[in-house]
Amino acid sequence: MSATGKLHAQGKVRDVYDVGEQLLLVATDRISAFDVVLPNPIPDKGRVLAGMSLFWFERTTDVVSNHLVSADRRDFPGPFRAEPSLAGRSMLVRKAEVVPVECVARGYLSGSGLRQYRAEGHVCGVRLPPGLDEAHRLPEPIFTPTTKAAEGHDLPLTFEETVAVVGRGLAERLRELTIALYERGAEIALERGIIVADTKFEFGFAGGDLILIDEVLTPDSSRFWPADGYVPGGAQPSFDKQFVRDWLDASGWDHEPPPPELPAEVIGRTALKYQEAFERITGERFEHYRHRMGIMSDSEWERCAIDLERLRREHS
């Protein structure tokens, strides 16, 4: 087989195919926790990620251009055009030279940022006021980049360390875009009753232009909290895979492969959390999105893992 159509990369969640001048990104239903891919897919999780990214791409083009070409399967090159399993979970995108930095914006103190603040009084070199506790809102959103690790955990970078990686001009532009995108997303989400505590973006160069790539403001790349239950000073309920992480911790798993099988209840509740995030933020019923993208069967997702694995074998 020629290089065109070959499996270009396989991440924890995405399969990426090289289709000539463009790439085809496929968001599978795989889920990872603690940097390990879990054995059970989450029904339609990939379609939630793709649908939410499409929503945000449309609402941020005035801030920065993005890599999206089309999410319509009819625009995909053959043989991908004929694959029903790709509907609603795939995007044809521009190729880009990826900037080797994860661009994280934080508006609230949580997760690794909270741990670093408690230990060192700052997050990625950004000094914060004393006395902040978990889930406290920060005086203003901050740029807290990390390394982009091929394997294992990303590591925090100060701004000057980011400058050393990409140069001062690009580091300043990444900081500017990251904060602007976060503020746009946080404002829209809050109107819909969701707090965006933090999120990460990825950027790349295409045709000499810096563009937004990968997923945008999804439950996998962001920390979403319901605004109506927000009480600073402790952990917040979330619309992401925190429910899975909590179950894994309670199970006694040591975070090393192989991970345990997820119970049906955990799988079902996690799927509903992802879909609720989609519906609250986009204002569209998830079933309507599925039908709009050409998916008519409620149980169709069950065949997707098999079909996507077949595609990977055929195009490897």
VODO-784131 format. One record per residue: residue number from 1; residue in one letter; x, y, z of N, C-alpha, C, CB in turn. Coordinates in steps of 0.001 Angstrom, whole numbers. Glycine has a CB too. Example, Ala and Ser with C-alpha at 12.3 -4.5 7.8 and 13.67 -1.06 7.14 Angstrom:
# residues 2
pos	code	npx	npy	npz	capx	capy	capz	cpx	cpy	cpz	cbpx	cbpy	cbpz
1	a	13190	-5690	7800	12300	-4500	7800	13200	-3300	7800	11308	-4473	9046
2	s	12850	-2250	7080	13670	-1060	7140	12900	30	7870	14084	-598	5725
//
This chain:
# residues 316
pos	code	npx	npy	npz	capx	capy	capz	cpx	cpy	cpz	cbpx	cbpy	cbpz
1	m	850	-1201	0	0	0	0	880	1243	0	-959	10	1232
2	s	484	2280	-719	1225	3540	-707	1070	4195	648	738	4489	-1830
3	a	1874	5253	860	1803	5952	2148	425	6573	2364	2885	7038	2227
4	t	-230	6963	1261	-1552	7573	1384	-2556	6566	1926	-2025	8119	28
5	g	-3244	6924	3001	-4221	6030	3603	-3657	5160	4704	-4813	5169	2560
6	k	-2360	5255	4945	-1761	4417	5978	-1994	4994	7365	-270	4253	5728
7	l	-2013	4106	8344	-2094	4535	9739	-820	5302	10069	-2287	3312	10707
8	h	-985	6574	10385	159	7456	10627	591	7428	12090	-181	8888	10213
9	a	-384	7358	12974	-96	7345	14411	-1302	6803	15146	272	8765	14930
10	q	-1047	6195	16304	-2122	5722	17167	-1837	6195	18578	-2260	4170	17113
11	g	-2682	7099	19065	-2527	7598	20415	-3390	6813	21383	-2872	9071	20480
12	k	-3497	7330	22598	-4317	6646	23592	-5776	6616	23163	-4182	7324	24956
13	v	-6232	7676	22498	-7639	7780	22121	-7813	7866	20604	-8271	8997	22787
14	r	-6879	8521	19899	-7057	8792	18468	-6227	7883	17572	-6708	10222	18176
15	d	-6810	7588	16408	-6086	6981	15305	-5941	8050	14234	-6818	5701	14755
16	v	-4752	8174	13672	-4478	9211	12678	-4005	8548	11394	-3418	10228	13199
17	y	-4699	8841	10279	-4367	8275	8977	-3818	9360	8062	-5601	7605	8340
18	d	-2761	9024	7353	-2181	9917	6364	-2928	9720	5054	-652	9657	6187
19	v	-3622	10757	4584	-4394	10645	3345	-3874	11643	2313	-5902	10881	3614
20	g	-2554	11727	2202	-1934	12592	1210	-1600	13945	1775	-2829	12749	20
21	e	-2257	14988	1280	-1976	16336	1759	-2671	16634	3087	-2400	17351	720
22	q	-3515	15714	3537	-4268	15916	4768	-4151	14686	5669	-5747	16218	4454
23	l	-4688	14827	6872	-4773	13718	7816	-6233	13448	8127	-3980	14023	9115
24	l	-6541	12209	8465	-7867	11854	8959	-7724	11485	10428	-8499	10676	8130
25	l	-8324	12289	11306	-8293	12024	12744	-9548	11260	13132	-8177	13345	13557
26	v	-9363	10153	13833	-10487	9324	14269	-10470	9253	15787	-10419	7893	13642
27	a	-11518	9772	16434	-11635	9704	17887	-12351	8398	18242	-12407	10953	18460
28	t	-11628	7458	18798	-12202	6171	19173	-12936	6300	20504	-11106	5085	19259
29	d	-13487	5196	20980	-14146	5193	22290	-13210	4700	23393	-15400	4320	22247
30	r	-11919	4587	23061	-10958	4207	24100	-10901	5284	25183	-9551	3982	23489
31	i	-10581	4858	26383	-10403	5809	27484	-9130	5440	28229	-11639	5808	28451
32	s	-8379	6460	28613	-7152	6236	29375	-7287	6900	30735	-5909	6783	28615
33	a	-6553	6373	31676	-6473	6970	33010	-5084	6684	33558	-7591	6410	33967
34	f	-4486	7683	34148	-3131	7547	34688	-2163	7056	33606	-3126	6575	35889
35	d	-2376	7565	32379	-1520	7277	31224	-1565	5822	30788	-105	7653	31537
36	v	-2624	5114	31140	-2804	3724	30718	-4161	3617	30013	-2716	2732	31946
37	v	-4190	2984	28837	-5446	2766	28128	-6204	1629	28820	-5193	2437	26616
38	l	-7452	1884	29159	-8264	901	29876	-8880	-103	28903	-9369	1603	30688
39	p	-9244	-1289	29383	-9701	-2345	28469	-11100	-2153	27907	-9652	-3645	29166
40	n	-11900	-1286	28526	-13299	-1156	28110	-13542	189	27423	-14236	-1308	29323
41	p	-14161	197	26240	-14524	1469	25616	-15710	2105	26329	-14849	1266	24132
42	i	-15824	3417	26187	-16953	4172	26717	-17871	4502	25541	-16480	5481	27467
43	p	-19103	4020	25538	-19983	4191	24376	-20051	5627	23863	-21366	3729	24724
44	d	-19700	5789	22584	-19807	7066	21863	-18935	8181	22423	-21226	7521	21870
45	k	-17965	7843	23257	-17075	8872	23794	-16363	9626	22666	-16041	8241	24745
46	g	-15922	8905	21640	-15227	9558	20540	-16098	10557	19816	-14728	8537	19570
47	r	-17376	10256	19711	-18291	11182	19033	-18540	12428	19888	-19629	10480	18715
48	v	-18539	12268	21194	-18643	13444	22073	-17437	14350	21852	-18738	13016	23573
49	l	-16235	13771	21827	-15024	14573	21654	-15029	15281	20307	-13776	13694	21783
50	a	-15395	14556	19253	-15404	15154	17921	-16472	16241	17815	-15638	14078	16854
51	g	-17683	15951	18307	-18774	16911	18209	-18498	18189	18981	-20049	16290	18704
52	m	-17905	18050	20167	-17599	19250	20950	-16472	20046	20305	-17220	18872	22389
53	s	-15472	19367	19750	-14395	20089	19069	-14939	20873	17883	-13302	19115	18603
54	l	-15861	20266	17118	-16468	20974	15995	-17200	22234	16478	-17440	20045	15238
55	f	-17920	22097	17588	-18631	23240	18170	-17657	24372	18481	-19385	22817	19452
56	w	-16527	24042	19100	-15580	25069	19519	-14771	25617	18350	-14646	24513	20571
57	f	-14420	24773	17378	-13706	25289	16209	-14507	26415	15558	-13439	24158	15187
58	e	-15811	26217	15455	-16675	27202	14807	-16699	28522	15580	-18096	26650	14672
59	r	-16521	28451	16898	-16656	29640	17741	-15331	30289	18108	-17384	29285	18990
60	t	-14240	29815	17557	-12937	30394	17904	-12127	30794	16674	-12140	29408	18734
61	t	-12718	30715	15484	-11944	31017	14269	-11504	32478	14219	-12769	30688	13025
62	d	-12213	33364	14923	-11786	34760	14944	-10606	34980	15890	-12948	35655	15349
63	v	-10352	34000	16767	-9193	34076	17660	-7964	33510	16961	-9463	33313	18982
64	v	-8119	32335	16340	-7023	31688	15614	-7620	30670	14642	-6014	30997	16602
65	s	-7013	30527	13491	-7457	29515	12532	-7171	28129	13078	-6769	29709	11165
66	n	-7886	27123	12557	-7678	25753	13019	-7456	24815	11830	-8882	25279	13859
67	h	-7238	23554	12137	-6852	22593	11100	-8027	21903	10420	-5962	21559	11691
68	l	-9263	22193	10813	-10408	21458	10287	-10621	21737	8800	-11667	21816	11071
69	v	-10776	20660	8019	-11170	20750	6612	-12632	20330	6467	-10251	19865	5718
70	s	-12984	19150	7012	-14362	18680	6940	-14582	17543	7922	-14709	18231	5516
71	a	-15789	17495	8480	-16207	16362	9311	-17306	15570	8617	-16692	16848	10690
72	d	-17563	15891	7360	-18581	15198	6575	-17939	13991	5905	-19224	16147	5517
73	r	-18431	12798	6233	-17820	11569	5717	-17814	11536	4197	-18555	10348	6253
74	r	-18736	12230	3567	-18783	12245	2108	-17568	12952	1508	-20063	12921	1634
75	d	-16881	13766	2323	-15680	14462	1848	-14413	13654	2082	-15555	15810	2531
76	f	-14513	12532	2802	-13337	11737	3099	-12882	10999	1840	-13626	10742	4243
77	p	-11580	10766	1701	-11113	9970	569	-11497	8502	750	-9587	10107	406
78	g	-11670	7797	-364	-11917	6365	-271	-10652	5676	196	-12388	5788	-1625
79	p	-10785	4565	943	-12019	3855	1268	-12717	4354	2552	-11717	2391	1405
80	f	-12203	5420	3169	-12744	5869	4445	-14176	6395	4303	-11849	6948	5040
81	r	-14480	6929	3137	-15812	7471	2893	-16898	6424	3113	-15900	8020	1481
82	a	-16564	5176	2872	-17553	4094	2933	-17629	3421	4296	-17239	3059	1891
83	e	-16960	3987	5304	-16911	3354	6626	-17913	4021	7572	-15479	3433	7216
84	p	-19059	3394	7848	-20054	4002	8750	-19515	4270	10148	-21267	3109	8852
85	s	-18558	3465	10598	-18036	3628	11957	-17315	4955	12152	-17096	2492	12287
86	l	-16932	5616	11046	-16217	6887	11151	-17153	8075	11320	-15359	7095	9931
87	a	-18437	7881	11080	-19392	8990	11118	-19453	9623	12506	-20784	8506	10703
88	g	-19344	10941	12553	-19498	11675	13799	-18301	11644	14719	-20648	11156	14518
89	r	-17259	10881	14355	-16085	10767	15228	-14783	11098	14489	-16002	9355	15809
90	s	-14890	11565	13245	-13700	11744	12413	-13668	13121	11782	-13644	10679	11330
91	m	-12451	13599	11533	-12265	14895	10888	-11128	14800	9888	-11983	16002	11931
92	l	-11356	15376	8725	-10300	15587	7753	-9639	16913	8104	-10851	15581	6275
93	v	-8312	16900	8316	-7638	18102	8808	-6375	18389	8007	-7294	17955	10293
94	r	-5936	19631	8102	-4677	20033	7479	-3508	19423	8241	-4551	21576	7433
95	k	-2480	19063	7502	-1257	18634	8164	-571	19852	8771	-313	17902	7173
96	a	71	19629	9899	746	20736	10572	2009	20217	11254	-197	21418	11604
97	e	2983	21092	11361	4189	20806	12147	3870	21167	13595	5452	21612	11610
98	v	3752	20156	14437	3239	20347	15795	4253	21087	16669	2887	18990	16429
99	v	3776	22098	17374	4607	22791	18360	4790	21857	19558	3960	24164	18798
100	p	6033	21589	19995	6283	20563	21016	6015	21012	22446	7691	20107	20918
101	v	4899	21701	22655	4518	22186	23988	3015	22020	24144	4941	23685	24198
102	e	2567	21492	25291	1145	21462	25625	808	22807	26271	792	20247	26586
103	c	-171	23505	25701	-503	24853	26167	-1707	24794	27100	-790	25796	24969
104	v	-1462	24909	28382	-2497	24763	29408	-2871	26132	29959	-2018	23832	30551
105	a	-4175	26364	30080	-4690	27560	30736	-5450	27145	31983	-5600	28381	29780
106	r	-5246	27855	33062	-5941	27567	34328	-6648	28818	34818	-4948	27051	35408
107	g	-7927	28652	35132	-8675	29739	35753	-8989	29441	37204	-9957	29999	34992
108	y	-8804	28179	37598	-9094	27714	38955	-7964	26782	39384	-10489	26989	39030
109	l	-7806	26617	40675	-6703	25829	41213	-7163	24398	41466	-6161	26461	42513
110	s	-6595	23461	40720	-7003	22065	40864	-5927	21176	40255	-8387	21807	40188
111	g	-6018	19882	40537	-5146	18901	39905	-3676	19134	40180	-5374	18898	38437
112	s	-2861	18971	39135	-1412	19118	39291	-1031	20544	39648	-696	18696	38014
113	g	-1830	21518	39187	-1560	22906	39555	-1692	23133	41049	-2496	23834	38813
114	l	-2732	22540	41644	-2922	22653	43089	-1761	22012	43839	-4246	22002	43510
115	r	-1340	20839	43373	-232	20147	44053	1053	20975	43987	6	18754	43421
116	q	1333	21549	42826	2549	22359	42701	2450	23634	43542	2802	22718	41225
117	y	1285	24244	43566	1100	25446	44379	1324	25148	45862	-305	26023	44163
118	r	759	24036	46339	914	23690	47759	2364	23411	48105	57	22476	48112
119	a	3114	22829	47168	4501	22464	47445	5460	23639	47251	4918	21311	46553
120	e	5151	24517	46267	6142	25512	45866	5619	26950	45843	6665	25163	44518
121	g	4305	27141	46007	3764	28489	46020	3555	29099	44648	4653	29360	46797
122	h	3791	28310	43615	3592	28801	42243	3112	27646	41377	4910	29421	41662
123	v	2672	27970	40160	2331	26961	39162	3094	27306	37891	778	26897	38903
124	c	4004	26432	37515	4823	26652	36316	5517	28017	36356	3955	26542	35049
125	g	5967	28398	37543	6689	29655	37693	5807	30864	37898	7533	29878	36513
126	v	4493	30720	37804	3574	31845	38019	3245	31916	39507	2263	31689	37159
127	r	3722	32976	40180	3451	33131	41612	1979	33447	41835	4337	34241	42221
128	l	1406	32812	42855	-8	33021	43173	-139	33524	44610	-822	31710	42976
129	p	-1239	34185	44931	-1414	34685	46301	-1392	33538	47311	-2736	35467	46423
130	p	-915	33779	48520	-942	32740	49553	-2368	32467	50007	-76	33148	50755
131	g	-2574	31290	50582	-3846	30969	51210	-4910	30423	50287	-4366	32155	51860
132	l	-4590	30163	49023	-5587	29583	48121	-5799	28113	48451	-5154	29745	46648
133	d	-6997	27630	48215	-7317	26229	48474	-7835	25600	47185	-8366	26091	49623
134	e	-8159	24320	47273	-8630	23596	46099	-9875	24242	45507	-8916	22146	46457
135	a	-9869	24375	44179	-10992	24896	43387	-11183	26396	43525	-12259	24201	43786
136	h	-10275	27088	44205	-10385	28542	44260	-10161	29135	42878	-9378	29128	45267
137	r	-10948	30166	42568	-10750	30883	41313	-9495	31734	41423	-11984	31761	40966
138	l	-8697	31746	40364	-7474	32533	40356	-7794	33988	40035	-6466	31962	39340
139	p	-6931	34919	40453	-7177	36332	40167	-7370	36593	38672	-6025	37175	40692
140	e	-6650	35858	37838	-6807	35908	36390	-6297	34589	35815	-6043	37133	35773
141	p	-6755	34217	34629	-6277	32957	34044	-4762	33004	33835	-6993	32675	32700
142	i	-4120	31858	34020	-2671	31794	33873	-2292	30736	32831	-2002	31483	35231
143	f	-1145	30945	32209	-575	30053	31200	416	29131	31888	112	30856	30046
144	t	128	27827	31880	965	26863	32597	1326	25714	31652	235	26325	33874
145	p	2265	25944	30731	2584	24937	29714	3282	23720	30309	3459	25548	28630
146	t	3271	22648	29527	3982	21429	29918	4728	20886	28705	2997	20358	30491
147	t	5612	19939	28982	6245	19210	27900	5181	18383	27179	7396	18306	28431
148	k	5521	17942	25990	4620	17095	25213	5284	15729	25116	4320	17704	23781
149	a	5051	14913	26143	5748	13631	26243	5125	12592	25317	5727	13124	27688
150	a	5974	11864	24575	5482	10780	23730	4937	9646	24586	6597	10262	22807
151	e	5559	9433	25750	5105	8412	26694	5216	8983	28103	5939	7089	26553
152	g	4389	8458	28992	4452	8889	30385	3825	10254	30602	5879	8911	30851
153	h	4218	10901	31688	3574	12141	32112	4226	13359	31476	3615	12266	33624
154	d	3393	14359	31122	3920	15654	30725	4467	16351	31971	2823	16522	30023
155	l	5525	17150	31795	6163	17820	32920	5952	19325	32810	7669	17485	32976
156	p	5721	19997	33942	5468	21439	33901	6672	22223	33400	5075	21936	35277
157	l	6383	23315	32684	7419	24212	32180	7140	25625	32683	7480	24180	30623
158	t	8186	26343	33087	8032	27762	33322	7983	28468	31966	9189	28315	34213
159	f	7623	29737	31977	7590	30465	30714	8980	30537	30094	7029	31874	30923
160	e	9998	30772	30908	11359	30862	30368	11825	29511	29837	12333	31369	31444
161	e	11406	28426	30448	11733	27102	29904	11027	26878	28572	11342	25993	30901
162	t	9809	27415	28441	9094	27342	27166	9831	28147	26108	7645	27853	27317
163	v	10320	29313	26480	11122	30130	25564	12327	29341	25063	11584	31431	26256
164	a	12962	28589	25957	14129	27803	25564	13765	26711	24557	14777	27179	26795
165	v	12526	26241	24610	12086	25169	23701	11680	25724	22346	10914	24392	24314
166	v	10919	26824	22321	10321	27286	21056	10737	28697	20644	8828	27236	21164
167	g	11456	29421	21493	11815	30800	21179	10850	31783	21823	11843	31010	19673
168	r	11335	32987	22101	10533	33946	22866	9298	34423	22100	11385	35142	23249
169	g	9453	34741	20842	8312	35250	20086	7173	34257	20028	8734	35615	18690
170	l	7490	32992	19738	6450	31974	19666	5868	31688	21044	7003	30690	19051
171	a	6711	31658	22075	6206	31413	23433	5213	32498	23838	7372	31353	24446
172	e	5509	33746	23512	4589	34838	23850	3283	34709	23070	5242	36203	23564
173	r	3361	34301	21802	2150	34132	21007	1327	32961	21526	2500	33921	19530
174	l	1968	31869	21924	1248	30725	22488	526	31124	23770	2216	29558	22765
175	r	1195	31896	24611	568	32346	25857	-643	33224	25556	1584	33117	26731
176	e	-494	34137	24620	-1585	35044	24244	-2790	34266	23704	-1097	36060	23192
177	l	-2545	33338	22799	-3643	32563	22201	-4295	31640	23219	-3132	31744	21016
178	t	-3492	31015	24058	-4027	30077	25049	-4983	30778	26005	-2886	29420	25837
179	i	-4587	31951	26501	-5447	32693	27422	-6697	33195	26695	-4675	33879	28049
180	a	-6538	33669	25460	-7690	34173	24710	-8691	33062	24428	-7234	34810	23396
181	l	-8210	31888	24043	-9099	30753	23779	-9788	30295	25060	-8313	29586	23155
182	y	-9022	30247	26152	-9623	29843	27422	-10724	30822	27824	-8549	29758	28529
183	e	-10450	32111	27723	-11451	33108	28135	-12700	33014	27267	-10861	34531	28058
184	r	-12528	32789	25960	-13682	32634	25081	-14488	31392	25489	-13228	32530	23598
185	g	-13804	30270	25675	-14503	29041	26029	-15156	29113	27393	-13556	27883	25991
186	a	-14448	29693	28363	-14985	29779	29722	-16236	30655	29769	-13922	30329	30680
187	e	-16242	31729	28985	-17399	32629	28958	-18625	31923	28366	-17072	33901	28144
188	i	-18426	31240	27241	-19545	30547	26598	-20052	29412	27485	-19123	29999	25219
189	a	-19132	28639	28067	-19529	27508	28911	-20285	27985	30145	-18298	26694	29331
190	l	-19838	29105	30744	-20496	29581	31961	-21922	30019	31668	-19707	30738	32582
191	e	-22166	30559	30476	-23535	30900	30083	-24425	29666	30062	-23545	31575	28710
192	r	-23798	28500	29912	-24523	27232	29856	-24420	26443	31154	-24004	26392	28713
193	g	-23929	27113	32206	-23904	26500	33526	-22712	25618	33815	-25110	25717	33706
194	i	-21617	25785	33060	-20426	24964	33274	-19212	25854	33474	-20200	24005	32090
195	i	-18442	25554	34516	-17171	26215	34776	-16067	25421	34069	-16893	26329	36319
196	v	-15244	26111	33293	-14043	25482	32740	-12900	25825	33693	-13741	25975	31253
197	a	-12518	24855	34505	-11476	25110	35499	-10113	25239	34836	-11447	23994	36546
198	d	-9833	24375	33905	-8584	24437	33150	-8761	23647	31862	-7384	23883	33986
199	t	-7870	23876	30932	-7948	23171	29648	-6599	23242	28964	-9055	23772	28738
200	k	-6386	22372	27992	-5131	22415	27232	-5427	22535	25741	-4273	21152	27512
201	f	-4528	23222	25050	-4617	23381	23608	-3316	22913	22976	-4920	24850	23227
202	e	-3424	22557	21710	-2230	22236	20941	-2236	23075	19673	-2162	20716	20607
203	f	-1029	23443	19247	-876	24288	18073	144	23678	17118	-453	25712	18478
204	g	64	24106	15875	1024	23656	14881	1134	24690	13772	621	22286	14308
205	f	2124	24512	12913	2318	25405	11774	1881	24702	10501	3793	25858	11667
206	a	1050	25382	9728	612	24874	8425	737	26019	7422	-871	24318	8481
207	g	1529	25815	6383	1729	26878	5405	2306	28136	6006	440	27200	4735
208	g	3090	27993	7050	3695	29145	7709	2821	29812	8747	4071	30142	6701
209	d	1564	29373	8871	635	29965	9839	528	29110	11093	-750	30145	9212
210	l	453	29766	12240	212	29070	13501	-1279	28805	13623	736	29897	14719
211	i	-1670	27525	13774	-3087	27168	13822	-3363	26276	15028	-3516	26459	12518
212	l	-4634	26218	15405	-5118	25363	16488	-5357	23962	15941	-6420	25939	17124
213	i	-4865	22944	16640	-5005	21571	16161	-5548	20672	17280	-3645	21034	15645
214	d	-5781	19409	16925	-6217	18378	17859	-7623	18695	18372	-5224	18256	19037
215	e	-7939	18320	19601	-9272	18556	20153	-9294	19873	20914	-9698	17394	21075
216	v	-10515	20403	21130	-10640	21707	21769	-11754	21672	22807	-10909	22806	20722
217	l	-11402	22012	24052	-12378	22185	25127	-13354	21016	25233	-13147	23467	24918
218	t	-12791	19819	25305	-13578	18600	25499	-13402	18095	26926	-13162	17507	24481
219	p	-14210	17102	27347	-14014	16532	28686	-12678	15810	28849	-15135	15576	28998
220	d	-12021	15433	27742	-10713	14803	27851	-9592	15819	28003	-10455	13942	26645
221	s	-9795	17027	27476	-8724	18021	27512	-8994	19131	28532	-8537	18628	26132
222	s	-10105	19027	29248	-10524	20110	30143	-11081	19552	31446	-11574	20999	29460
223	r	-11172	20435	32420	-11838	20104	33676	-13114	20929	33743	-10910	20378	34921
224	f	-14272	20268	33614	-15575	20935	33617	-16272	20689	34947	-16456	20436	32443
225	w	-16784	21781	35560	-17542	21664	36798	-18922	22295	36609	-16784	22335	37976
226	p	-19963	21728	37225	-21276	22389	37180	-21251	23666	38019	-22394	21432	37688
227	a	-21645	24772	37411	-21574	26060	38101	-22548	26136	39270	-21854	27191	37126
228	d	-23694	25460	39155	-24709	25601	40203	-24329	24884	41491	-26035	25075	39708
229	g	-23317	24015	41438	-22877	23336	42655	-21491	23743	43104	-22910	21862	42450
230	y	-20961	24811	42516	-19583	25206	42792	-19434	25760	44204	-19118	26241	41775
231	v	-18560	25107	44979	-18212	25572	46320	-16701	25424	46468	-18988	24766	47441
232	p	-15943	26537	46449	-14490	26418	46555	-14061	25861	47903	-13837	27766	46329
233	g	-12877	25246	47904	-12349	24697	49140	-12291	23183	49162	-13163	25169	50277
234	g	-12740	22544	48105	-12711	21084	48045	-12923	20606	46618	-13775	20482	48970
235	a	-12928	19288	46447	-13121	18693	45128	-14511	19025	44597	-12917	17168	45185
236	q	-14604	19193	43283	-15871	19521	42627	-16344	18324	41798	-15717	20786	41727
237	p	-17658	18136	41676	-18142	17134	40721	-17731	17552	39315	-19693	16964	40817
238	s	-17516	16586	38427	-16987	16950	37114	-17685	16192	36001	-15494	16688	37055
239	f	-17469	16667	34772	-18058	16063	33591	-16979	15356	32766	-18779	17127	32745
240	d	-16074	14687	33411	-15001	14038	32674	-14780	12638	33231	-13699	14870	32747
241	k	-13581	12122	33096	-13320	10752	33513	-12889	10654	34978	-12259	10144	32628
242	q	-13135	11705	35763	-12785	11638	37177	-13517	10502	37879	-13099	12961	37861
243	f	-14738	10213	37438	-15495	9102	38011	-14748	7786	37813	-16896	9019	37378
244	v	-14130	7629	36628	-13336	6431	36350	-12091	6409	37226	-12943	6369	34859
245	r	-11404	7556	37319	-10197	7613	38147	-10517	7256	39599	-9559	9014	38072
246	d	-11613	7785	40116	-11979	7517	41509	-12243	6036	41707	-13217	8337	41918
247	w	-12939	5405	40746	-13213	3973	40881	-11910	3174	40832	-14176	3497	39770
248	l	-11015	3551	39938	-9740	2836	39823	-8934	2946	41113	-8921	3384	38643
249	d	-8918	4144	41702	-8194	4312	42967	-8823	3458	44069	-8181	5800	43389
250	a	-10154	3450	44119	-10841	2666	45148	-10644	1166	44943	-12331	2996	45151
251	s	-10364	763	43696	-10187	-669	43404	-8862	-1213	43910	-10288	-910	41913
252	g	-7940	-295	44248	-6629	-727	44707	-5605	-882	43598	-6759	-2010	45429
253	w	-5973	-549	42366	-5027	-659	41247	-3855	290	41478	-5727	-343	39888
254	d	-2646	-166	41144	-1430	601	41410	-1022	1515	40254	-301	-340	41720
255	h	-1896	1687	39262	-1675	2577	38107	-641	2022	37136	-1232	3954	38584
256	e	-277	760	37292	650	111	36359	-114	-919	35539	1840	-558	37117
257	p	241	-1087	34233	-448	-2100	33416	-259	-3490	34021	77	-2077	31956
258	p	-1250	-4370	33865	-2509	-4146	33152	-3568	-3530	34074	-3029	-5468	32563
259	p	-4436	-2693	33522	-5500	-2108	34333	-6655	-3091	34505	-6003	-804	33698
260	p	-7491	-2890	35505	-8642	-3784	35703	-9772	-3489	34717	-9164	-3660	37136
261	e	-10643	-4459	34542	-11861	-4258	33754	-12785	-3291	34497	-12584	-5619	33482
262	l	-13446	-2416	33763	-14396	-1494	34375	-15759	-2158	34505	-14506	-198	33551
263	p	-16446	-2004	35629	-17805	-2538	35761	-18766	-1818	34814	-18297	-2407	37218
264	a	-19838	-2494	34458	-20830	-1923	33546	-21380	-604	34085	-21975	-2917	33315
265	e	-21575	-506	35398	-22123	720	35978	-21178	1899	35766	-22395	527	37475
266	v	-19878	1670	35923	-18898	2737	35741	-18861	3173	34279	-17498	2274	36203
267	i	-18908	2206	33372	-18923	2515	31943	-20154	3350	31594	-18898	1218	31106
268	g	-21320	2915	32067	-22559	3614	31748	-22611	5012	32316	-23725	2835	32248
269	r	-22202	5181	33560	-22252	6505	34182	-21250	7455	33532	-21975	6398	35688
270	t	-20088	6921	33125	-19096	7763	32461	-19605	8216	31102	-17765	7014	32306
271	a	-20243	7307	30361	-20816	7679	29058	-21842	8790	29220	-21466	6457	28380
272	l	-22682	8685	30233	-23703	9709	30464	-23082	11047	30849	-24668	9253	31555
273	k	-21984	11028	31609	-21304	12267	31985	-20775	12988	30745	-20150	11974	32965
274	y	-20141	12217	29855	-19608	12817	28628	-20742	13410	27796	-18825	11767	27799
275	q	-21821	12659	27660	-22928	13135	26831	-23619	14339	27455	-23939	12017	26606
276	e	-23694	14379	28781	-24286	15539	29444	-23443	16780	29194	-24430	15287	30953
277	a	-22123	16634	29237	-21248	17772	28941	-21499	18272	27528	-19763	17385	29116
278	f	-21616	17351	26567	-21900	17730	25180	-23192	18521	25097	-21983	16486	24282
279	e	-24248	18015	25707	-25559	18635	25570	-25629	19984	26264	-26624	17722	26123
280	r	-25017	20096	27441	-25097	21360	28166	-24312	22453	27459	-24585	21187	29591
281	i	-23164	22100	26910	-22340	23122	26282	-22827	23465	24878	-20896	22664	26231
282	t	-23156	22467	24071	-23547	22750	22688	-25010	23154	22561	-23283	21540	21821
283	g	-25830	22776	23539	-27254	23041	23439	-27986	22109	22494	-27466	24437	23006
284	e	-27310	21072	22036	-27906	20109	21108	-28017	18748	21788	-27066	20001	19803
285	r	-29126	18083	21609	-29241	16738	22147	-28242	15841	21437	-30683	16192	21993
286	f	-27590	14975	22210	-26554	14132	21616	-27138	13199	20559	-25847	13317	22700
287	e	-28342	12716	20790	-28963	11846	19796	-29201	12594	18489	-30283	11283	20328
288	h	-29509	13877	18581	-29682	14663	17359	-28362	14784	16614	-30238	16058	17684
289	y	-27281	15001	17349	-25958	15047	16705	-25663	13729	15993	-24852	15348	17747
290	r	-25934	12607	16652	-25676	11303	16037	-26464	11157	14733	-26042	10163	17012
291	h	-27730	11499	14778	-28566	11375	13579	-28134	12359	12494	-30040	11601	13934
292	r	-27756	13572	12911	-27287	14574	11954	-26029	14109	11228	-27019	15898	12664
293	m	-25223	13317	11909	-23992	12804	11304	-24204	11473	10585	-22922	12643	12367
294	g	-25465	11034	10515	-25769	9840	9731	-25769	8545	10508	-24811	9724	8637
295	i	-25873	8599	11843	-25883	7399	12677	-27309	7175	13143	-24900	7530	13896
296	m	-27915	6102	12700	-29335	5899	12964	-29607	4866	14055	-30023	5481	11701
297	s	-28635	4013	14351	-28844	2943	15324	-28259	3329	16676	-28219	1630	14828
298	d	-29041	3163	17744	-28541	3482	19081	-27414	2558	19510	-29667	3410	20088
299	s	-27406	1333	19002	-26385	356	19411	-25222	287	18425	-27011	-1025	19555
300	e	-25190	1198	17448	-24162	1148	16408	-22760	1227	16979	-24367	2269	15420
301	w	-22605	1948	18110	-21273	2124	18685	-20628	789	19031	-21348	2998	19926
302	e	-21440	-232	19311	-20895	-1527	19713	-20058	-2160	18600	-22026	-2471	20112
303	r	-20388	-1846	17349	-19621	-2390	16232	-18376	-1566	15936	-20490	-2466	14994
304	c	-18338	-347	16479	-17270	566	16097	-15888	63	16488	-17506	1908	16717
305	a	-15756	-451	17703	-14439	-924	18135	-13914	-1994	17189	-14507	-1474	19568
306	i	-14804	-2892	16763	-14400	-3955	15830	-14036	-3358	14472	-15533	-5002	15668
307	d	-14880	-2449	13971	-14630	-1851	12664	-13364	-997	12668	-15824	-1008	12236
308	l	-13139	-249	13747	-11955	600	13811	-10685	-222	13934	-12060	1564	14976
309	e	-10765	-1340	14632	-9607	-2244	14702	-9311	-2829	13322	-9862	-3384	15727
310	r	-10349	-3180	12585	-10165	-3690	11214	-9497	-2637	10344	-11522	-4110	10593
311	l	-9944	-1394	10460	-9319	-313	9683	-7835	-179	10014	-10035	1022	9950
312	r	-7516	-260	11308	-6112	-146	11705	-5281	-1264	11083	-5982	-177	13236
313	r	-5821	-2476	11085	-5066	-3608	10497	-4910	-3424	8989	-5779	-4960	10794
314	e	-5983	-3026	8337	-5957	-2893	6876	-5011	-1791	6416	-7356	-2614	6351
315	h	-4822	-774	7254	-4051	390	6813	-2726	544	7550	-4867	1639	6995
316	s	-2343	-479	8274	-1043	-419	8973	105	-681	7997	-997	-1450	10136
//
